[in-house]
Each structure stands twice: as structure tokens, then as C-alpha cells.
Amino acid sequence: MKTVRVLGNGVVIVGAQFGDEGKGKIVDVLAEKVDIIARYQGGANAGHTIVVDGKTFKFRLMPSGLIRSKRSLICAGVVMDPKVAVTELEGLFNGGISIGPSLLGIDLRAHVVLPWHKVIDAARQANKEIGTTGNGIGPAYEDSASRTGLRFIEFVDQSKLERRVREIGTSKNHALKSLVASGGTPVPIPETESVILEYSVLARKLKPFLCDASAEINQSLLEGKKVLFEGAQGTHLDESFGTYPFVTSSHPIAGGACIGAGVAPHSITQVHGVAKAYTTRVGGGPLPTEFEEEMGETIVKKGHEFGTVTGRKRRVGWFDACMLRRSQQLNGFDCLHITKIDVLEGIKTLKIAIGYKIEDGSTTQLMPADISLLHNAVPVYFETPGFEELGEEGWAKIVSQAISSGLDALPKHALNFIRKIEDEVGVQVASVSVGPQRHQILWAKNFSVNYKLL
Ligand code: IMP
């Protein structure tokens, strides 16, 4: 018997915090070295900002690799909003980038986000407390789990689309009426026939992209091609292992790549984590290292900490090694990419949470699973002197020095900060970003872009 076992050449890029770590930039940089980029979970709730030659691209749904003109796949684990998909494709077209089916593929199994999902998301009181992005993500995944959703393969078949949207519309509109009654405020009820008309047009535009992404990735891996699995959101927004219920409804953690893209665990040879040099979170939920207001405002301004999708101001706090240790357990990072260290320039004293004092008076080094403990956790900080303000020119000089000296090119105290993160989390830092542009990055000497797979 001949055994066919797909091995290796898969790298997963995972957010190590609460999303918005700067994954888009890291994916964009690493995408140059791979053949396929596969987005494995989430939907239009994600926000990737990529700056190329001074031009800013913002994606919510499209894999970041499209900018590199690499085969980019929206996998089965993604909830696909056709309106956003078409808007992003048209935006790219208007910016001079034409995307055809040889570049983009959408898995036939991906679930389609419909207007009802967004209306339900917006209407639910609990979702308001969580601060969802309002993109219908939770309701769309609910329909997937309850086997009542609309998959992409049905969506692009006109007669199935009509039949299924009528079924869905009837049952959702019935449910929406009771939501109106309990919430008190009227909920806009989508009109089924208008949805059919509008979504039929979208379906015709997207039909050429229909593919079996899982089969394609497996075949490509078998042929020795390199695949980058692009995670959205972050580890602590994972539906099972995040700060539930303040989480998203999918699995951003590395294991989610197997389920979302339809590949075997041994297809993945590397996991890269991405973390900001501080912590941010949008929406509700615990953030133990959250800054006092004044410091928060400074970092929000300097780091442009506003959500790509909703424009909401992000909550900000110190780097949290307790959280990262947990991320390391869940994902098994081979390396970390630390982003936005430049935002911390000029701060007199930098802090890293290395433990939490919890309610019973004990101290823990690991983020507790019980969210009530986390809500009241008091961080134990390591403090270290900050580094001077360098400005764009100063950072540019450091980036050029890093070509020969790697991370040693960083100001002494910035390097100490990075080394402390490595020690506390137990993972090597592969790169440090000092600005949003592709080139504004320092690579560790012994961990260059060409490391192992790349
Ligand atoms: P949902 O994913 O829209 O259901 O939102 C659930 C929670 O995840 C909310 O707190 C959102 O703010 C958060 N969230 C979802 N997507 C992202 C993201 O890409 N970055 C940061 N937070 C996100």
C-alpha cells in the first residue's frame, strides 16, 4: 500500500493578544516567500492594514496576500460577507489591482453572511456589552453550527439561492419579531425578496471564485508548495480559550487553521505569533494591564489605536507576559513578531506584567481561565527604563544598522525590553516592527526571513 501523507511547509500566523497586533504587515512581509495564503477563520470583523509604497490598503475579508499577487484563499472556516467581498474587490480594482479567479479562491463550504445575521448581531443586548463589530459574525457561525446556514456553493447557484434565502428569511423574520418585542426598540426587518435580488447580483460577481480550498491546499502541500495560514483576531478572542463571553465566534488559535482550512495537523511546520509591544483590546472584557486614562490617550494617539472595522478607540495597556505565556501554551509559537515598539519611545519607565495577584491573595504567572478572577487580577509588574524618542529618521537609521547587527541595533533599553519578553514568555523574537511600512522592520540575526521554511 502506498501511504499518501501530506507533510510540512505550512506556517500559521496567529495574533497572540486580542487582535489588531499587526498581523497584516507580518503576513504581507512573509507572503513573499510562500505560494499560497489561506485565511482560515473570522469574517469581515477583521481589519488588516497594509502600507505599501506609502499607499494604505485596508482589508476586512480578503487575505492580506492579495497585495503580493499570491494565490489567496478564503477557506471553509471563514464566514463570507458577499457585500464586503465585492466592495473590497472593486476597491482593489479602482486602485489598479485586478483580482481574477487565478488569484482569489473562495471555498465552496464557506458560510455566507446575510443581512439577518447583522440585524440580529446589532439587536442583541448581550452583543452590545461584548461590543461586537456588528458584522453578523456570531449569528452566521450559529447557523453553521445548527446546520441552517447558506454555504457558498448554494449561494452561487441561482435556484438554490432563491429557495434557501426564502427559507432563511421566513424563519429569521419570525424570530426577529420576538426580538423587537423583548428589546423594546424596533429592529429593521430585511425584506426577503429584496435580499434575493441584491444577493443574486453579488453571487454572480463572486461565482468565478468558487473553489475547494481544502483540496487545493492539500494538493499544493503534497507538491512541496508553501502555504501561509493567516489568522484573524487573536488568541484571547478564541471562542473556547479566550476571555469568554468577550470573544469572537471562531478559533483564531493555531489549531483553528486545521479545522478552518481543512488540513491535517502535521501539515503545519511552524507557528508564528504576533504581539504588540503593549496590549490593546476593542469592546468589553478584562484587560488587567489597562493604562490610566492619560497614558492611554497618549498611546492611542501615537499608535493610531482606532479599529480598522468600526473606528472605535481601542483600550490600551502594558505588555502582559501572563497572557502571552498562555498564548504560547495554546499555539506553540516557534517565534514572536513584536510590533509597534516605536510607539513606546520617550516613555520614562516601561512595564511588563509578569504575574497577577488574584482574589485569594495568591500570585499566578499564567492568565487564569476563570474570567471572574481575571476581572479582579492585579498585575505584578517588571519595570525597566524606557528609551529615547528617535523619530522617523532615527528609526530609519536603526533599521539600516539592523541589516548587519539584527536586533542589537535597537536602543539598549528597547533591546532589554525585548529580551525580557523572550525570557518571560519563553519564545524567541524573530522581528521587531518600528513602523507600518514593509521595510520598517528589524530581523533577529539568527532568525532571518529565510529561517527554515521561508
Ligand atoms: P465579533 O467578532 O464581531 O462577534 O466581536 C466579538 C468581539 O471580538 C468584540 O469584542 C470585538 O471587538 C472583537 N473583535 C472581533 N474582531 C476583531 C478584530 O479583528 N480585532 C480586534 N477585536 C476584534
Residues whose N, C-alpha, C, O or C-beta is under 5 A from the ligand:
A	BS01	IMP	F18 G19 D20 N45 A46 G47 I130 G131 T132 T133 G134 N135 I137 G138 Q233 L237 V247 T248 S249 V282 G283 G284
